[in-house]
Amino acid sequence: MTTEILLDHITKQLRMPTIAKQYRSLAREAEERNLRYEEYLLALLEAEAQAREENQRQRRLKQAAFPIHKTLDTYDFTFMPSLNRNRFLTLAKGEFAERKENIIFLGNSGTGKTHLAIGLGIAMIQNGYKTKFITASELVEELLIAKEEHKLGAFEKKWLKYDVIIVDELGYIPFSKTGAELLFQFFSNRYERASVIITTNLEFVEWTNIFGDEKMTAALLDRLTHRSHILLLNGESYRFRQSMKQRENGEW
């Protein structure tokens, strides 16, 4: 009994909750299977390591602030023949983030850009990367507040801790001149330092409508598209075709 009390105390002190929960049951299993001490110790440490890894994944998932849980597995690539599913599985491994490359989804509303961006983001988290989701309008709003509070430097430094930032719906809402300039500065600050994933319904020639200034827009596109993956989603709405498929199958 004294040994168990000491074990409970030490595992708590060392912050090993999984070992504290499982050392008794694993000890019985080790005895039944006639395992060596080293094998029992390995089983305990593996259980602790796996639990910590899963806890870290859950924390990263929470920090990412995805508005909805979407995975690549739930996207029907048959609706968008122009996309290569294998290419997405390769991107999901995270090598593009290691190379500080960007991904830009271009396509009409409803083609599944946000779904694919979130799917990639969740896959990146599973592979150990830090990801953050935010809409373009929310990002500009936060940048404006940071500027007003004279905290732009700290704001950008905080966001550089993320390996990948997903900026959703660029082009859906126009920005003020100051907002556009701050967004330009934000993207420029990440150039070749960390990756971004952008979803937009506007072709590149239309980006001047967002940022106002042609030279600034050209400079931004030069940075964003340098060593980037540009994925075009054409055709009718993915959501519309999905709903029609459900109707045909008698699901509603």
C-alpha positions as CSV (number, residue, x, y, z in Angstrom):
1,M,0.0,0.0,0.0
2,T,2.9,2.4,0.9
3,T,4.4,1.7,-2.5
4,E,1.2,2.7,-4.3
5,I,0.8,5.9,-2.2
6,L,4.4,6.8,-3.2
7,L,3.8,6.0,-6.9
8,D,0.6,8.1,-6.9
9,H,2.5,11.0,-5.3
10,I,5.5,10.7,-7.6
11,T,3.5,10.4,-10.8
12,K,1.5,13.5,-9.8
13,Q,4.7,15.4,-9.0
14,L,6.1,14.4,-12.4
15,R,2.8,15.1,-14.1
16,M,2.3,11.7,-15.5
17,P,-1.5,11.2,-15.1
18,T,-1.7,8.3,-17.7
19,I,0.9,6.2,-15.8
20,A,-0.9,7.0,-12.6
21,K,-4.1,5.6,-14.1
22,Q,-2.7,2.6,-15.8
23,Y,0.3,1.3,-13.8
24,R,-1.9,-1.1,-11.8
25,S,-3.8,-2.6,-14.7
26,L,-0.6,-2.9,-16.8
27,A,1.2,-4.5,-13.9
28,R,-1.4,-7.2,-13.7
29,E,-1.2,-7.7,-17.5
30,A,2.6,-7.9,-17.3
31,E,2.4,-10.5,-14.6
32,E,-0.2,-12.6,-16.5
33,R,1.9,-12.4,-19.7
34,N,5.2,-12.9,-17.8
35,L,6.7,-9.7,-19.2
36,R,10.1,-8.5,-18.2
37,Y,10.5,-5.4,-16.1
38,E,11.8,-3.5,-19.2
39,E,8.7,-4.4,-21.2
40,Y,6.4,-3.3,-18.4
41,L,8.2,0.0,-18.2
42,L,8.1,0.5,-21.9
43,A,4.3,-0.1,-22.0
44,L,3.8,2.5,-19.2
45,L,6.0,5.1,-21.0
46,E,4.3,4.4,-24.4
47,A,0.9,4.9,-22.8
48,E,2.0,8.3,-21.3
49,A,3.6,9.4,-24.6
50,Q,0.6,8.6,-26.6
51,A,-1.7,10.4,-24.2
52,R,0.4,13.5,-24.2
53,E,0.6,13.5,-28.0
54,E,-3.2,13.2,-28.2
55,N,-3.7,16.0,-25.7
56,Q,-1.3,18.2,-27.7
57,R,-3.3,17.5,-30.8
58,Q,-6.6,18.4,-29.1
59,R,-5.0,21.7,-27.8
60,R,-3.8,22.6,-31.3
61,L,-7.2,21.7,-32.7
62,K,-8.9,24.0,-30.1
63,Q,-6.4,26.8,-30.8
64,A,-7.0,26.6,-34.5
65,A,-10.6,27.8,-33.9
66,F,-12.1,26.1,-36.9
67,P,-15.8,27.2,-37.3
68,I,-16.7,23.6,-38.3
69,H,-15.0,20.3,-38.4
70,K,-14.3,19.3,-42.0
71,T,-11.9,16.7,-43.2
72,L,-10.4,15.8,-46.6
73,D,-12.1,12.4,-46.4
74,T,-15.6,14.0,-46.3
75,Y,-14.9,16.1,-49.5
76,D,-16.3,14.4,-52.6
77,F,-13.6,14.9,-55.2
78,T,-15.8,13.5,-58.0
79,F,-17.7,16.8,-57.8
80,M,-14.5,18.7,-58.7
81,P,-12.6,16.7,-61.4
82,S,-10.0,19.5,-61.7
83,L,-8.7,18.6,-58.3
84,N,-6.2,15.8,-57.6
85,R,-7.0,14.0,-54.3
86,N,-3.5,12.6,-54.1
87,R,-2.1,16.0,-54.3
88,F,-4.1,17.1,-51.2
89,L,-2.9,14.0,-49.3
90,T,0.7,15.0,-50.2
91,L,0.1,18.6,-49.1
92,A,-1.5,17.4,-45.8
93,K,1.9,15.9,-44.8
94,G,3.1,19.4,-44.3
95,E,6.2,19.7,-46.5
96,F,4.9,22.9,-48.1
97,A,4.9,24.4,-44.6
98,E,8.5,23.3,-44.0
99,R,9.4,25.1,-47.3
100,K,7.3,28.2,-46.2
101,E,5.1,27.9,-49.3
102,N,1.5,29.1,-49.6
103,I,-1.7,27.6,-50.9
104,I,-4.4,29.7,-52.6
105,F,-7.8,28.4,-53.4
106,L,-9.5,30.2,-56.2
107,G,-13.1,29.5,-57.1
108,N,-16.8,30.5,-57.1
109,S,-18.9,30.6,-53.9
110,G,-20.0,27.1,-52.8
111,T,-17.2,25.1,-54.6
112,G,-15.8,23.8,-51.3
113,K,-12.8,26.1,-50.8
114,T,-13.3,26.5,-47.0
115,H,-14.0,22.7,-46.6
116,L,-10.7,21.9,-48.3
117,A,-8.8,24.5,-46.4
118,I,-10.1,23.3,-43.1
119,G,-9.5,19.7,-44.1
120,L,-5.9,20.5,-44.8
121,G,-5.6,22.4,-41.6
122,I,-6.9,19.5,-39.5
123,A,-4.6,17.1,-41.3
124,M,-1.7,19.5,-40.6
125,I,-2.6,19.4,-36.9
126,Q,-2.6,15.6,-36.9
127,N,0.9,15.8,-38.3
128,G,2.1,18.1,-35.5
129,Y,1.8,21.5,-37.1
130,K,0.3,24.6,-35.5
131,T,-2.6,26.0,-37.5
132,K,-5.0,28.9,-37.1
133,F,-8.2,29.7,-38.9
134,I,-9.6,33.2,-39.4
135,T,-11.7,35.0,-42.0
136,A,-10.1,37.9,-43.9
137,S,-12.6,40.4,-42.4
138,E,-11.9,39.2,-38.8
139,L,-8.2,39.4,-39.4
140,V,-8.4,43.0,-40.7
141,E,-10.6,43.9,-37.7
142,E,-8.0,42.5,-35.3
143,L,-5.2,44.3,-37.2
144,L,-7.1,47.6,-36.9
145,I,-7.6,47.1,-33.1
146,A,-3.9,46.1,-32.7
147,K,-2.8,49.3,-34.6
148,E,-5.1,51.4,-32.5
149,E,-3.6,49.9,-29.3
150,H,-0.1,50.2,-30.7
151,K,0.4,46.5,-30.5
152,L,0.9,45.6,-34.2
153,G,4.4,44.2,-33.6
154,A,3.3,41.9,-30.8
155,F,0.2,40.9,-32.8
156,E,2.3,39.8,-35.9
157,K,4.9,38.1,-33.7
158,K,2.1,36.1,-32.0
159,W,0.7,34.9,-35.3
160,L,4.2,33.9,-36.6
161,K,4.1,31.1,-34.0
162,Y,1.6,29.3,-36.3
163,D,3.1,27.2,-39.0
164,V,0.0,27.8,-41.2
165,I,-2.7,30.5,-41.1
166,I,-5.9,29.9,-43.0
167,V,-7.3,33.2,-44.2
168,D,-10.8,32.5,-45.4
169,E,-13.1,34.5,-47.7
170,L,-10.7,37.0,-49.0
171,G,-12.6,39.3,-51.3
172,Y,-16.1,38.8,-49.9
173,I,-16.1,42.1,-47.9
174,P,-14.2,45.2,-49.1
175,F,-11.6,46.8,-46.7
176,S,-10.9,50.4,-45.8
177,K,-7.6,51.8,-47.1
178,T,-6.0,51.4,-43.7
179,G,-7.3,47.8,-43.4
180,A,-6.0,46.9,-46.8
181,E,-2.6,48.3,-46.0
182,L,-2.5,46.4,-42.7
183,L,-3.4,43.2,-44.4
184,F,-0.7,43.8,-47.0
185,Q,1.8,44.3,-44.2
186,F,0.6,41.2,-42.4
187,F,1.1,38.9,-45.4
188,S,4.4,40.6,-46.3
189,N,5.6,39.9,-42.7
190,R,4.9,36.2,-43.2
191,Y,6.6,36.0,-46.6
192,E,9.2,33.2,-46.6
193,R,8.8,33.0,-42.8
194,A,5.6,31.0,-42.4
195,S,2.8,29.7,-44.7
196,V,-0.7,30.9,-45.4
197,I,-3.7,29.2,-47.0
198,I,-6.1,31.7,-48.6
199,T,-9.5,31.1,-50.0
200,T,-11.0,33.7,-52.4
201,N,-13.7,34.0,-54.9
202,L,-11.8,36.7,-56.9
203,E,-9.3,36.1,-59.7
204,F,-6.0,37.8,-59.3
205,V,-6.8,40.6,-61.7
206,E,-9.7,41.5,-59.4
207,W,-7.6,41.8,-56.2
208,T,-7.1,45.5,-56.9
209,N,-10.8,45.9,-55.9
210,I,-9.8,44.7,-52.4
211,F,-6.5,46.5,-51.8
212,G,-7.3,49.6,-53.9
213,D,-3.7,50.4,-54.9
214,E,-2.4,48.6,-58.1
215,K,1.3,48.7,-57.1
216,M,0.5,47.3,-53.6
217,T,-1.7,44.6,-55.0
218,A,1.0,43.6,-57.5
219,A,3.6,43.5,-54.8
220,L,1.4,41.4,-52.6
221,L,0.6,38.9,-55.4
222,D,4.3,38.7,-56.1
223,R,4.9,37.6,-52.5
224,L,1.9,35.3,-52.1
225,T,2.3,33.5,-55.4
226,H,6.0,33.0,-55.2
227,R,6.6,29.3,-54.5
228,S,2.8,28.7,-53.9
229,H,0.3,26.1,-54.8
230,I,-2.6,27.7,-56.7
231,L,-5.7,25.4,-56.8
232,L,-8.6,26.3,-59.1
233,L,-12.1,25.2,-58.2
234,N,-14.3,25.7,-61.3
235,G,-17.8,24.7,-62.1
236,E,-21.1,24.9,-60.3
237,S,-21.6,25.1,-56.6
238,Y,-20.2,22.0,-54.8
239,R,-22.8,22.6,-52.0
240,F,-25.6,22.7,-54.7
241,R,-24.5,19.5,-56.3
242,Q,-24.1,17.8,-52.9
243,S,-27.7,18.8,-51.9
244,M,-29.0,17.5,-55.3
245,K,-27.2,14.2,-54.7
246,Q,-28.8,13.9,-51.3
247,R,-32.2,14.6,-52.9
248,E,-31.7,12.0,-55.5
249,N,-30.8,9.5,-52.8
250,G,-34.0,10.3,-50.9
251,E,-32.1,11.8,-47.9
252,W,-34.4,14.8,-47.8
